[in-house]
Amino acid sequence: MSDTQQLWNDYAACWSAEPADRVAALGAVAAHEVAYRDPGTEVAGLTELAAYMAGFAAAFPGHRFRIDEVLEHHDRSLARWTQLDAHGTAASTGISAARHHEDGSLADITGFFLPA
């Protein structure tokens, strides 16, 4: 597994992390000034992104993300993912693209939801 694949796996785990651990887990994979956007939101910084993730966890109890494929070059990567419900059944799919910070962490993330 590539370092970038592991980075995306660790980032995906942040979405279902315990609330007390989420900011620290996110800080291990994302730049402090990380920018995040998807069709429903745009946030900046670890604290705002962690709060958005907490809202997701509350709205979708027991759900988690699985990273299915990662493509990378230069300071960019693209991750294809599946949102799994509490029973492990696919609930949705999407793609997230990121620009990486010079230290390799995720610096600017954009998520796209694929049609069902």
Phi, psi and omega per residue, in radians:
M1 nan 2.345 -3.140
S2 -1.283 2.813 3.076
D3 -1.057 -0.634 -3.133
T4 -1.225 -0.666 3.054
Q5 -1.051 -0.780 3.127
Q6 -1.121 -0.694 3.099
L7 -1.026 -0.816 3.119
W8 -1.144 -0.682 3.092
N9 -1.074 -0.756 3.136
D10 -1.170 -0.674 3.071
Y11 -1.097 -0.788 3.140
A12 -1.039 -0.656 3.129
A13 -1.127 -0.448 3.122
C14 -1.071 -0.541 -3.103
W15 -1.145 -0.459 3.137
S16 -2.053 0.268 -3.136
A17 -1.203 2.769 3.039
E18 -1.072 2.428 -3.093
P19 -0.903 -0.723 -3.113
A20 -1.189 -0.362 -3.092
D21 -1.774 -0.193 -2.944
R22 -1.089 -0.846 -3.089
V23 -1.090 -0.756 3.130
A24 -1.133 -0.741 3.118
A25 -1.109 -0.729 3.122
L26 -1.160 -0.686 3.111
G27 -1.108 -0.387 3.110
A28 -1.353 -0.288 -3.077
V29 -2.138 -0.257 -3.067
A30 -2.212 2.613 3.076
A31 -1.142 2.612 -3.116
H32 -0.959 -0.662 -3.111
E33 -1.668 0.442 -3.107
V34 -0.859 2.449 3.020
A35 -1.919 2.430 3.131
Y36 -2.395 2.429 3.053
R37 -2.593 2.551 2.965
D38 -2.501 -3.138 -3.069
P39 -1.020 -0.344 -3.079
G40 -1.826 -0.141 -3.054
T41 -2.774 2.915 2.965
E42 -2.586 2.095 -3.119
V43 -2.285 2.841 -3.138
A44 -2.380 2.356 3.081
G45 1.617 2.738 -3.103
L46 -1.055 -0.728 -3.081
T47 -1.149 -0.777 3.127
E48 -1.156 -0.718 3.126
L49 -1.155 -0.723 3.099
A50 -1.079 -0.673 3.109
A51 -1.156 -0.700 3.090
Y52 -1.098 -0.739 3.099
M53 -1.083 -0.672 3.113
A54 -1.096 -0.694 3.080
G55 -1.098 -0.708 3.074
F56 -1.063 -0.833 -3.107
A57 -1.071 -0.636 3.114
A58 -1.238 -0.641 -3.117
A59 -1.332 -0.484 -3.092
F60 -2.253 1.219 -3.100
P61 -1.016 2.345 3.088
G62 1.427 -0.086 3.137
H63 -1.398 2.711 3.080
R64 -2.629 2.927 3.117
F65 -1.928 2.458 3.038
R66 -2.020 2.263 3.068
I67 -1.503 2.096 -3.064
D68 -1.649 -0.513 -3.091
E69 -2.831 2.511 3.084
V70 -2.286 2.312 3.006
L71 -2.043 2.542 -3.098
E72 -2.639 2.603 2.922
H73 -2.883 2.649 -3.093
H74 0.866 -2.180 -3.134
D75 -1.893 0.558 -3.098
R76 -2.259 2.661 3.009
S77 -2.613 2.797 -3.130
L78 -2.343 2.271 -3.134
A79 -2.125 2.229 3.005
R80 -1.631 2.272 -3.042
W81 -2.332 2.837 3.047
T82 -2.233 2.294 3.012
Q83 -1.537 2.139 -3.111
L84 -1.862 2.422 3.096
D85 -1.398 -3.086 -3.075
A86 -1.075 -0.331 3.137
H87 -1.714 0.020 -3.134
G88 1.486 0.193 3.120
T89 -1.555 2.439 3.130
A90 -1.095 2.191 3.104
A91 -1.787 -0.580 3.086
S92 -2.849 2.933 3.092
T93 -2.349 2.806 3.118
G94 -2.971 -3.052 3.127
I95 -2.371 2.411 3.032
S96 -2.158 2.391 3.104
A97 -2.000 2.551 -3.134
A98 -2.481 2.562 2.890
R99 -1.754 2.418 -3.101
H100 -1.729 2.544 3.026
H101 -1.188 2.845 -3.133
E102 -1.055 -0.386 3.096
D103 -1.506 0.016 3.108
G104 1.691 -0.246 -3.134
S105 -1.236 2.880 3.117
L106 -1.294 2.220 -3.082
A107 -1.962 -0.578 -3.078
D108 -2.571 1.961 -3.004
I109 -2.068 2.324 3.053
T110 -2.213 2.167 -3.133
G111 -1.824 2.458 3.105
F112 -2.207 2.338 3.081
F113 -1.675 2.297 -3.137
L114 -1.526 2.549 3.115
P115 -1.107 2.599 -3.131
A116 -1.215 nan nan
